Amino acid sequence: GPEVSYNMANIYVTKGEYQLAVGNYGSAQTFNAALAKLLNGDKEGCVKTIDGSKDASTGMGHYLKAVAAARMANQTLLLENIAKAASIDPSLKAKAQKDKEFMKYKID
């Protein structure tokens, strides 16, 4: 059933088999499904999935959107989401300042 597919998707992510993970997550709107889409190269799908998830308003949800934005070269979306992530969880600001995903962007 759906629970088994979701759990298999989690296993596929840990094995680096992102396309299989995305397929097994199906239409799930979760942080893990969004992450799998990002790792599989679907940056826009990642943003849409995280926006539809319960993690949309969490610090890590905003952080994941910022990573997707960096990979899309969308500096506005990146900075907006880093600011939101840091306002929810101040430790994410320090994390972002060291994160290689954001090397070419100035994170204040």
PyMOL commands that set and color helices and strands:
alter all, ss='L'
color gray80, all
select helices_A, chain A and resi 2-14+18-25+31-39+43-51+59-71+75-88+91-98+100-102
alter helices_A, ss='H'
color red, helices_A
deselect
rebuild
show_as cartoon
